[in-house]
Amino acid sequence: MDRRDFIKKACEAGAGSAFVLAVAGSVAGAAPEAAGGDARAQSEAQPAVKSEAESMAEAARDACEKDRQFSQEWIVNAIGNMEGKLDEKSEILVLEECGRACARKGSVKAAIENKGNLEGFLAVLRGWIGERNVLREGSAVTLVFDKCYCPNLISFEGAVPRSYCNCSRGWMKEMFETVQGKPCDVALLSSIRRGDKECRLVVQV
């Protein structure tokens, strides 16, 4: 496989390091077979091919990382532009819908499995973010996060528009409303992306 084609295919597949190294390994493993039955030829050829495979894997990782950085910057810029062109209510609605869609990609399964069982769902959340980070007092559930879990910006270190974290509110609404079977209000009290030490949300159930 041509190096350029390898890098292109790896990045198009959303390749992580495991995928890249697996493909590189298949490239390296092809060398002995091509060398026939000559053990000496295999031994001499393998180091050079392995080095080339490792080089290809490294180049692919670098290319994918650049693509990831571009995507993260694009997301941040898009939301920043939206803040100046939409009213606050519309901004919040758009970001909440993004959060709901994110939850429906997979996490909502835990909520579906606990429909009508709020305590069971809270137990799941405690398993995800820590026993002390899920607190219930009457109809209020407080959730505390010591780091940003957003997969879109997991390695992003730049400034993020304040409205971005409404995505998390939408995620929580989708999850808790699925469990409760009714609308739930979610307040975002603090956010790491906004400069706070922790993310703190309160859900009215």
C-alpha atoms as a printed R data frame, in Angstrom:
    type eleno elety resid chain resno       x       y      z
1   ATOM     1    CA   MET     A     1   0.000   0.000  0.000
2   ATOM     2    CA   ASP     A     2   1.296   3.426 -0.926
3   ATOM     3    CA   ARG     A     3   2.160   5.604  2.112
4   ATOM     4    CA   ARG     A     4  -0.164   8.388  0.964
5   ATOM     5    CA   ASP     A     5  -3.057   5.953  0.451
6   ATOM     6    CA   PHE     A     6  -2.391   4.370  3.854
7   ATOM     7    CA   ILE     A     7  -2.553   7.695  5.684
8   ATOM     8    CA   LYS     A     8  -5.670   8.755  3.787
9   ATOM     9    CA   LYS     A     9  -7.518   5.503  4.515
10  ATOM    10    CA   ALA     A    10  -6.500   5.528  8.171
11  ATOM    11    CA   CYS     A    11  -7.782   9.051  8.761
12  ATOM    12    CA   GLU     A    12 -10.981   8.496  6.773
13  ATOM    13    CA   ALA     A    13 -11.705   5.548  9.065
14  ATOM    14    CA   GLY     A    14 -11.282   7.759 12.145
15  ATOM    15    CA   ALA     A    15  -8.271   5.638 12.954
16  ATOM    16    CA   GLY     A    16  -7.016   5.484 16.510
17  ATOM    17    CA   SER     A    17  -3.549   4.224 17.339
18  ATOM    18    CA   ALA     A    18  -4.748   0.609 17.637
19  ATOM    19    CA   PHE     A    19  -6.158   0.625 14.112
20  ATOM    20    CA   VAL     A    20  -3.106   2.354 12.683
21  ATOM    21    CA   LEU     A    21  -0.695  -0.058 14.329
22  ATOM    22    CA   ALA     A    22  -2.788  -3.039 13.272
23  ATOM    23    CA   VAL     A    23  -2.654  -1.974  9.625
24  ATOM    24    CA   ALA     A    24   1.046  -1.207  9.946
25  ATOM    25    CA   GLY     A    25   1.547  -4.644 11.417
26  ATOM    26    CA   SER     A    26  -0.137  -6.240  8.432
27  ATOM    27    CA   VAL     A    27   2.219  -4.348  6.145
28  ATOM    28    CA   ALA     A    28   5.207  -5.581  8.126
29  ATOM    29    CA   GLY     A    29   3.872  -9.137  8.235
30  ATOM    30    CA   ALA     A    30   3.639  -9.292  4.458
31  ATOM    31    CA   ALA     A    31   7.422  -9.093  3.990
32  ATOM    32    CA   PRO     A    32   8.466 -12.636  5.020
33  ATOM    33    CA   GLU     A    33   5.843 -14.144  2.746
34  ATOM    34    CA   ALA     A    34   7.107 -12.103 -0.202
35  ATOM    35    CA   ALA     A    35  10.670 -13.235  0.501
36  ATOM    36    CA   GLY     A    36   9.873 -16.883 -0.242
37  ATOM    37    CA   GLY     A    37  11.500 -19.708  1.694
38  ATOM    38    CA   ASP     A    38  14.857 -17.995  2.133
39  ATOM    39    CA   ALA     A    39  15.175 -17.472  5.908
40  ATOM    40    CA   ARG     A    40  18.150 -15.169  5.477
41  ATOM    41    CA   ALA     A    41  16.234 -12.960  3.021
42  ATOM    42    CA   GLN     A    42  13.341 -12.815  5.446
43  ATOM    43    CA   SER     A    43  15.613 -11.875  8.327
44  ATOM    44    CA   GLU     A    44  17.358  -9.167  6.333
45  ATOM    45    CA   ALA     A    45  14.175  -7.756  4.822
46  ATOM    46    CA   GLN     A    46  12.061  -7.652  7.978
47  ATOM    47    CA   PRO     A    47  13.845  -4.839  9.870
48  ATOM    48    CA   ALA     A    48  13.645  -2.460  6.890
49  ATOM    49    CA   VAL     A    49   9.970  -3.196  6.253
50  ATOM    50    CA   LYS     A    50   9.142  -2.913  9.951
51  ATOM    51    CA   SER     A    51  10.828   0.463 10.108
52  ATOM    52    CA   GLU     A    52   8.811   1.625  7.107
53  ATOM    53    CA   ALA     A    53   5.584   0.364  8.692
54  ATOM    54    CA   GLU     A    54   6.322   2.198 11.926
55  ATOM    55    CA   SER     A    55   7.062   5.345  9.959
56  ATOM    56    CA   MET     A    56   3.742   5.019  8.135
57  ATOM    57    CA   ALA     A    57   1.882   4.521 11.415
58  ATOM    58    CA   GLU     A    58   3.494   7.589 12.940
59  ATOM    59    CA   ALA     A    59   2.666   9.689  9.889
60  ATOM    60    CA   ALA     A    60  -0.933   8.480 10.014
61  ATOM    61    CA   ARG     A    61  -1.249   9.356 13.699
62  ATOM    62    CA   ASP     A    62   0.120  12.837 13.028
63  ATOM    63    CA   ALA     A    63  -2.281  13.360 10.123
64  ATOM    64    CA   CYS     A    64  -5.270  12.177 12.163
65  ATOM    65    CA   GLU     A    65  -4.295  14.436 15.058
66  ATOM    66    CA   LYS     A    66  -4.191  17.432 12.717
67  ATOM    67    CA   ASP     A    67  -7.655  16.486 11.423
68  ATOM    68    CA   ARG     A    68  -8.918  16.243 15.005
69  ATOM    69    CA   GLN     A    69  -7.527  19.669 15.870
70  ATOM    70    CA   PHE     A    70  -9.112  21.153 12.759
71  ATOM    71    CA   SER     A    71 -12.504  19.643 13.660
72  ATOM    72    CA   GLN     A    72 -12.304  20.938 17.223
73  ATOM    73    CA   GLU     A    73 -11.417  24.447 16.067
74  ATOM    74    CA   TRP     A    74 -14.223  24.335 13.504
75  ATOM    75    CA   ILE     A    75 -16.768  23.415 16.200
76  ATOM    76    CA   VAL     A    76 -15.596  26.195 18.507
77  ATOM    77    CA   ASN     A    77 -15.614  28.769 15.705
78  ATOM    78    CA   ALA     A    78 -19.079  27.703 14.536
79  ATOM    79    CA   ILE     A    79 -20.533  28.142 18.016
80  ATOM    80    CA   GLY     A    80 -18.728  31.453 18.451
81  ATOM    81    CA   ASN     A    81 -20.251  32.702 15.200
82  ATOM    82    CA   MET     A    82 -23.677  31.476 16.272
83  ATOM    83    CA   GLU     A    83 -23.481  33.515 19.476
84  ATOM    84    CA   GLY     A    84 -23.305  36.721 17.497
85  ATOM    85    CA   LYS     A    85 -26.125  35.893 15.102
86  ATOM    86    CA   LEU     A    86 -28.815  34.150 17.176
87  ATOM    87    CA   ASP     A    87 -30.736  35.328 20.212
88  ATOM    88    CA   GLU     A    88 -29.848  33.650 23.500
89  ATOM    89    CA   LYS     A    89 -32.951  31.450 23.562
90  ATOM    90    CA   SER     A    90 -32.166  30.075 20.099
91  ATOM    91    CA   GLU     A    91 -28.503  29.493 20.988
92  ATOM    92    CA   ILE     A    92 -29.502  27.466 24.044
93  ATOM    93    CA   LEU     A    93 -32.067  25.447 22.088
94  ATOM    94    CA   VAL     A    94 -29.598  24.545 19.326
95  ATOM    95    CA   LEU     A    95 -26.916  23.426 21.785
96  ATOM    96    CA   GLU     A    96 -29.398  21.495 23.912
97  ATOM    97    CA   GLU     A    97 -30.564  19.617 20.832
98  ATOM    98    CA   CYS     A    98 -26.941  18.755 20.065
99  ATOM    99    CA   GLY     A    99 -26.603  17.347 23.583
100 ATOM   100    CA   ARG     A   100 -29.785  15.325 23.222
101 ATOM   101    CA   ALA     A   101 -28.521  13.863 19.951
102 ATOM   102    CA   CYS     A   102 -25.225  12.993 21.641
103 ATOM   103    CA   ALA     A   103 -27.057  11.113 24.407
104 ATOM   104    CA   ARG     A   104 -29.137   9.197 21.869
105 ATOM   105    CA   LYS     A   105 -25.928   7.941 20.239
106 ATOM   106    CA   GLY     A   106 -25.476   5.441 23.053
107 ATOM   107    CA   SER     A   107 -25.576   6.767 26.619
108 ATOM   108    CA   VAL     A   108 -29.378   6.889 26.669
109 ATOM   109    CA   LYS     A   109 -29.381   3.088 26.774
110 ATOM   110    CA   ALA     A   110 -28.637   3.323 30.509
111 ATOM   111    CA   ALA     A   111 -31.626   5.629 30.946
112 ATOM   112    CA   ILE     A   112 -33.909   3.351 28.944
113 ATOM   113    CA   GLU     A   113 -32.877   0.391 31.096
114 ATOM   114    CA   ASN     A   114 -33.880   2.397 34.194
115 ATOM   115    CA   LYS     A   115 -37.189   3.877 33.046
116 ATOM   116    CA   GLY     A   116 -39.244   4.661 36.123
117 ATOM   117    CA   ASN     A   117 -36.308   3.794 38.384
118 ATOM   118    CA   LEU     A   118 -34.571   7.046 39.265
119 ATOM   119    CA   GLU     A   119 -32.466   5.559 42.047
120 ATOM   120    CA   GLY     A   120 -31.255   2.835 39.726
121 ATOM   121    CA   PHE     A   121 -30.219   5.443 37.174
122 ATOM   122    CA   LEU     A   122 -28.468   7.533 39.826
123 ATOM   123    CA   ALA     A   123 -26.516   4.417 40.790
124 ATOM   124    CA   VAL     A   124 -25.359   4.126 37.180
125 ATOM   125    CA   LEU     A   125 -24.264   7.771 37.190
126 ATOM   126    CA   ARG     A   126 -22.343   7.246 40.435
127 ATOM   127    CA   GLY     A   127 -20.511   4.427 38.737
128 ATOM   128    CA   TRP     A   128 -19.604   6.773 35.887
129 ATOM   129    CA   ILE     A   129 -18.533   9.915 37.750
130 ATOM   130    CA   GLY     A   130 -18.073   8.901 41.379
131 ATOM   131    CA   GLU     A   131 -20.180   8.098 44.423
132 ATOM   132    CA   ARG     A   132 -19.810  11.570 45.937
133 ATOM   133    CA   ASN     A   133 -20.506  13.389 42.679
134 ATOM   134    CA   VAL     A   134 -24.206  12.462 42.453
135 ATOM   135    CA   LEU     A   135 -26.276  13.954 45.269
136 ATOM   136    CA   ARG     A   136 -30.046  13.888 45.686
137 ATOM   137    CA   GLU     A   137 -31.958  16.187 47.992
138 ATOM   138    CA   GLY     A   138 -35.681  15.872 47.508
139 ATOM   139    CA   SER     A   139 -36.515  16.700 43.908
140 ATOM   140    CA   ALA     A   140 -33.037  18.119 43.145
141 ATOM   141    CA   VAL     A   141 -30.177  15.990 41.847
142 ATOM   142    CA   THR     A   142 -26.767  17.673 41.836
143 ATOM   143    CA   LEU     A   143 -24.108  16.330 39.474
144 ATOM   144    CA   VAL     A   144 -20.444  17.300 39.858
145 ATOM   145    CA   PHE     A   145 -17.730  16.653 37.259
146 ATOM   146    CA   ASP     A   146 -14.050  17.183 38.022
147 ATOM   147    CA   LYS     A   147 -13.145  17.296 34.326
148 ATOM   148    CA   CYS     A   148 -14.782  17.982 30.978
149 ATOM   149    CA   TYR     A   149 -16.053  14.733 29.470
150 ATOM   150    CA   CYS     A   150 -17.119  16.187 26.117
151 ATOM   151    CA   PRO     A   151 -15.600  13.886 23.437
152 ATOM   152    CA   ASN     A   152 -15.539  16.718 20.890
153 ATOM   153    CA   LEU     A   153 -13.090  18.795 22.930
154 ATOM   154    CA   ILE     A   154 -11.307  16.180 25.017
155 ATOM   155    CA   SER     A   155  -7.848  17.422 23.947
156 ATOM   156    CA   PHE     A   156  -8.788  21.020 23.114
157 ATOM   157    CA   GLU     A   157  -6.976  23.605 25.222
158 ATOM   158    CA   GLY     A   158  -8.267  26.874 23.781
159 ATOM   159    CA   ALA     A   159 -11.132  29.101 24.893
160 ATOM   160    CA   VAL     A   160 -14.672  27.828 24.315
161 ATOM   161    CA   PRO     A   161 -17.795  30.017 23.856
162 ATOM   162    CA   ARG     A   162 -19.930  30.156 27.008
163 ATOM   163    CA   SER     A   163 -22.989  28.808 25.211
164 ATOM   164    CA   TYR     A   164 -21.196  25.564 24.348
165 ATOM   165    CA   CYS     A   165 -21.941  23.953 27.708
166 ATOM   166    CA   ASN     A   166 -25.671  24.113 27.049
167 ATOM   167    CA   CYS     A   167 -24.930  20.938 25.122
168 ATOM   168    CA   SER     A   168 -24.379  19.250 28.493
169 ATOM   169    CA   ARG     A   169 -27.742  20.545 29.698
170 ATOM   170    CA   GLY     A   170 -29.382  18.915 26.685
171 ATOM   171    CA   TRP     A   171 -27.572  15.644 27.381
172 ATOM   172    CA   MET     A   172 -28.831  15.637 30.958
173 ATOM   173    CA   LYS     A   173 -32.360  16.514 29.903
174 ATOM   174    CA   GLU     A   174 -32.490  13.630 27.440
175 ATOM   175    CA   MET     A   175 -31.190  11.178 30.023
176 ATOM   176    CA   PHE     A   176 -33.364  12.218 32.968
177 ATOM   177    CA   GLU     A   177 -36.498  12.761 30.886
178 ATOM   178    CA   THR     A   178 -36.104   9.256 29.477
179 ATOM   179    CA   VAL     A   179 -35.944   7.870 33.024
180 ATOM   180    CA   GLN     A   180 -38.723  10.032 34.442
181 ATOM   181    CA   GLY     A   181 -41.004  10.136 31.427
182 ATOM   182    CA   LYS     A   182 -41.580  13.856 31.859
183 ATOM   183    CA   PRO     A   183 -39.754  17.173 31.191
184 ATOM   184    CA   CYS     A   184 -36.898  17.968 33.582
185 ATOM   185    CA   ASP     A   185 -35.298  21.353 34.163
186 ATOM   186    CA   VAL     A   186 -31.483  21.419 34.248
187 ATOM   187    CA   ALA     A   187 -29.459  24.350 35.625
188 ATOM   188    CA   LEU     A   188 -25.767  24.737 34.806
189 ATOM   189    CA   LEU     A   189 -24.177  26.347 37.881
190 ATOM   190    CA   SER     A   190 -20.507  26.104 36.922
191 ATOM   191    CA   SER     A   191 -18.367  24.840 34.060
192 ATOM   192    CA   ILE     A   192 -14.707  23.967 33.655
193 ATOM   193    CA   ARG     A   193 -14.832  25.291 30.104
194 ATOM   194    CA   ARG     A   194 -15.982  28.622 31.514
195 ATOM   195    CA   GLY     A   195 -13.043  28.789 33.883
196 ATOM   196    CA   ASP     A   196 -14.557  27.134 36.963
197 ATOM   197    CA   LYS     A   197 -12.856  24.350 38.930
198 ATOM   198    CA   GLU     A   198 -15.671  21.906 38.262
199 ATOM   199    CA   CYS     A   199 -18.834  21.381 36.246
200 ATOM   200    CA   ARG     A   200 -21.929  21.440 38.444
201 ATOM   201    CA   LEU     A   201 -25.461  20.839 37.202
202 ATOM   202    CA   VAL     A   202 -28.715  20.594 39.136
203 ATOM   203    CA   VAL     A   203 -31.582  18.536 37.708
204 ATOM   204    CA   GLN     A   204 -35.110  19.038 38.975
205 ATOM   205    CA   VAL     A   205 -36.788  15.651 38.928
